[in-house]
Amino acid sequence: MYVYVYLFSFALGGILLLASILLGDKDGGGHDADGGADADADAETGGSQGIDHGVADAHGSVAGLFTAFLSLRFWMFFLAFFGLTGLALDGLDLVDSSVVALALSLGMGLLTGQVTVAVFRSLSASETSTAAGPGDYVGKSGRVLVSFGPGSLGKLRITLKGTTVDVLATSDDERPFATGDEAMVIQMNETTAVVARVPVSDHS
């Protein structure tokens, strides 16, 4: 019943996958969802000081599931595996019901797309963390995602080696940093950045 839909999806997904390989897998959505999915962390994390970081990270994970839909990579794998599964199940009559075959095909496509995006994000984050040393963070400024004050932890988003990175942040400054403030990394203590306020240039 849905054989032509599966065939079209498989063909389109295969063409997109082949094109991405030949063109170097630029992933028209590679930084799409990573900028959005690094927006994982910041999606709805703008809270007040003392925010529960576990809850913020959980919200980020849920947001990541939805931002994956913005990735071209997700749709390439979704179409390819949706079509392939449908052709195998329905086209070869491996199941009795076309509706069951459709549901299983959609599930396989969604699962494959989400897992693929998650794996590439993880690899990208690993490459960034291994390539960047503590000294690479010092002097970088960025936007506060989760507010914090002296002795408490927040989160800061910076651009490092062309990649958006979210790091834990703290400060000795008596004045708390609010969500959206600019802060500069002055020291790295393992995975936590010690930050200060960005100096204001005198243009007069």
C-alpha positions in Angstrom: 0.0 0.0 0.0 2.8 2.4 0.9 5.5 0.8 -1.3 5.9 3.8 -3.5 6.2 6.1 -0.5 8.9 3.8 0.9 10.7 3.6 -2.4 10.7 7.4 -2.9 11.9 8.0 0.7 14.7 5.4 0.4 15.8 6.8 -3.0 15.8 10.5 -1.7 17.5 9.6 1.5 20.1 7.5 -0.4 20.8 10.4 -2.8 21.2 12.9 0.1 23.5 10.5 1.9 25.6 9.9 -1.2 25.8 13.7 -1.9 26.9 14.4 1.7 29.7 11.8 1.4 30.9 13.2 -2.0 30.7 16.8 -0.7 32.6 16.0 2.5 29.5 15.7 4.7 29.1 19.4 5.4 25.7 18.6 7.0 23.6 21.5 6.0 22.3 21.1 9.5 25.6 20.0 11.1 26.0 23.2 13.0 22.3 23.7 12.5 21.4 21.4 15.3 24.6 21.8 17.0 24.2 25.5 17.2 20.7 24.7 18.1 21.6 21.7 20.0 24.3 23.2 21.8 21.3 25.2 22.4 20.4 22.0 24.1 22.1 23.3 27.1 20.7 26.8 26.9 17.2 25.9 25.9 15.2 27.1 28.8 18.2 27.3 31.2 17.8 30.9 31.8 17.0 30.6 35.5 17.8 32.5 38.7 20.9 32.0 40.8 20.8 28.6 42.5 19.1 26.8 39.6 19.1 23.1 39.8 21.8 22.1 37.2 20.5 18.6 37.0 17.1 19.9 35.9 18.7 22.3 33.5 20.7 19.5 31.9 17.5 17.3 31.7 15.7 20.1 29.9 18.7 20.4 27.6 18.5 16.7 26.7 14.8 17.0 25.9 15.4 20.1 23.8 18.1 18.2 21.9 15.5 15.7 20.8 13.5 18.4 19.1 16.4 20.4 17.7 17.6 17.2 15.9 14.7 17.8 13.5 16.5 20.9 12.3 19.4 18.8 11.1 19.8 17.8 7.5 21.7 14.8 8.7 18.6 13.6 10.7 16.4 13.8 7.6 18.9 12.0 5.4 19.0 9.0 7.8 15.3 9.2 8.6 14.3 9.0 4.9 16.8 6.3 4.1 15.9 4.0 7.0 12.2 4.7 6.9 12.1 3.7 3.2 14.4 0.7 3.6 12.4 -0.7 6.6 9.1 -0.1 4.8 10.3 -1.8 1.7 11.6 -4.8 3.7 8.4 -5.2 5.8 5.6 -4.2 3.5 7.2 -4.7 0.1 8.3 -8.2 1.0 5.1 -9.0 3.0 7.1 -9.6 6.2 4.1 -8.3 8.2 0.4 -8.8 7.7 -0.7 -5.2 8.2 0.4 -2.2 6.2 -0.4 0.0 9.2 2.0 -2.0 11.4 4.7 -1.8 8.7 4.2 2.0 8.5 4.4 2.4 12.3 7.6 0.2 12.5 9.1 2.1 9.6 8.4 5.5 11.1 9.9 4.3 14.4 13.0 3.0 12.7 13.5 6.2 10.8 13.0 8.4 13.9 15.3 6.2 16.0 18.1 6.1 13.4 17.9 9.8 12.8 18.0 10.7 16.4 20.8 8.3 17.2 22.9 9.5 14.3 22.6 13.1 15.3 23.4 12.3 18.9 26.5 10.3 17.9 27.8 13.1 15.6 27.3 15.7 18.3 29.1 13.5 20.8 32.0 13.0 18.4 32.1 16.7 17.7 32.2 17.6 21.4 34.9 15.0 22.0 37.1 16.3 19.2 36.7 19.9 20.5 37.6 18.9 24.1 40.6 16.8 23.1 41.9 19.4 20.7 41.5 22.4 23.1 43.7 22.8 26.1 43.1 24.9 29.2 45.1 27.7 27.7 42.8 27.9 24.7 39.9 29.0 27.0 41.8 31.8 28.7 40.9 35.2 27.3 37.8 33.9 25.5 34.6 35.8 26.3 31.0 34.6 26.0 27.4 34.7 27.1 26.2 33.5 30.5 23.6 30.8 30.1 23.0 29.9 33.7 23.4 32.7 36.3 25.9 32.3 39.2 27.7 34.2 41.9 30.8 33.9 44.0 31.3 30.2 45.1 28.4 28.9 42.9 28.5 27.3 39.5 26.8 28.5 36.3 27.2 28.0 32.6 29.0 30.0 30.0 28.8 29.7 26.2 32.0 30.6 24.2 33.2 30.0 20.7 36.4 27.9 20.7 38.2 26.8 17.5 35.2 27.7 15.4 32.9 25.5 17.6 30.3 26.6 20.2 31.2 25.2 23.6 29.3 25.4 26.9 31.4 25.2 30.1 30.8 25.3 33.8 31.7 28.7 35.2 32.4 30.4 38.5 33.8 33.7 39.6 35.4 35.5 42.6 33.5 38.7 41.6 31.2 39.8 44.4 28.5 40.8 41.9 26.6 37.8 40.5 26.5 37.2 36.8 23.0 37.1 35.3 21.8 35.2 32.3 22.9 37.1 29.2 25.8 38.9 30.8 29.2 38.9 29.0 32.0 37.2 30.9 35.7 36.5 30.1 37.6 33.3 31.1 40.7 34.2 33.1 41.6 30.7 34.4 40.6 27.1 33.8 40.3 24.8 36.8 40.0 21.4 35.1 36.5 21.6 33.5 35.4 24.8 35.3 36.1 28.3 34.0 36.9 31.1 36.4 35.5 34.2 34.8 35.6 38.0 35.2 33.6 40.8 33.7 34.5 41.9 30.2 36.4 45.2 30.4 34.5 48.1 28.9 36.5 49.9 26.2 36.7 53.7 26.5 35.9 55.1 23.1 35.9 58.7 24.2 
